[in-house]
């Protein structure tokens, strides 16, 4: 696992910018600790289509569960893995738990 040199590009979306920015920073820290080559950006959900061709995974804030079907519609012709984040770690901004969830989804 630690020998993947390929950059993993992740987009994190949530309704409000502040918490997603902190969450992205915490996942970045967790990835760095594990020597994972990961780029993670936090943006609003309206920007998904601007990034869809450049990302491997899309992390969606739990409070956006109501638009997850629309998001999956946008990503259906891509290889992007869509993951609805769990409130349990999102509410505490637990980057380690979020990264664990992402890695298991991506089977890395």
N, C-alpha and C positions, 0 to 999 in steps of 0.2 A: 504494500500500500504506500509506504513512504517514498517509493522510488518513482512515482508518477511525476514526470517533469512537465506534463501538459498542464496548462493553466485552466482551472475550473472557473468559469465566469457565472456569477450568481447575481440575480436581481432580487432585491427584497422590496415588496410593496406593501404599503399600508396607508390608511386614510390620512393620518396626520404625520407630518415629517419628523417631529422630535423623537418619538419612541423608536421609529424605524432606524433613524440615524444611530441611536445608542445600540440598538440590537445589532445592526450591521457591524459596528465597531467591536462589539463583544464577540461576534462570530469570527471576525477578522483576527482578533487576539487569540481565540481558541485554535483557529487554523494555523496561525503562526507557531504556536506552542507545539503543534503536531507536525510541523514542517510541511504543511500542505500548501501547494501553490494555488491560491485562491484569490480571486478578485471579487469583492462583493460591494455592490452599490445599492443605496436605498433611494427609491423614487416613489412618486405617487402612482396609483394604478392607471391613471390616464396616459402615462408614458410608456406602458408595457410595449405597445407596438413599435415604438422607436428603438427598442433594445432587443426585440425578439430574435433577430438574426444573429446576435452576438453573444447570447447566453446559453448556458447548459442547464441551469435550474432557476426556477422562479419560486421564491418563498413569499407566501401571501399571509398577511396579518390575519389572526383569527376573527377579528371583527369584520373582515371582508368575505366571510363565508357565503354571504348572500349573492356575491358576484362571481363565485368560483366557477359556475357553469359558463358564464360569459368569458372568463379568462381561459378556460379549457377550450372554448370555441376558437379563441384567437391563436392558441398554441397547437391546435390539433394537427396541423400539417407540418409540425416541426418536431425536433427531437428533444425539445425542452421538457424537463421534468417539473411538474407543478406540485408544490407541496403546501398544503394549508397548515400553517404553524399551529402548534397547540398552545392554548391559553396558559397552561401550566408553566411553560418556560417563557412564553412571550411576556406575560405580566411581570415576571421577575427579571426580564432581559437577560436570561441565562444563555449566554453564547455557546457554552459547552454542550448543553442539552439540545439546543437548536442544531448544532453541528452534528451531533450524534444522530439526530432524526434525519437530517439531510443525507448523511453518509449511508445510513441504512436504506433510505429511499433510492439512492443512486447505486447501491450495492458496491460500495468502494471499501 
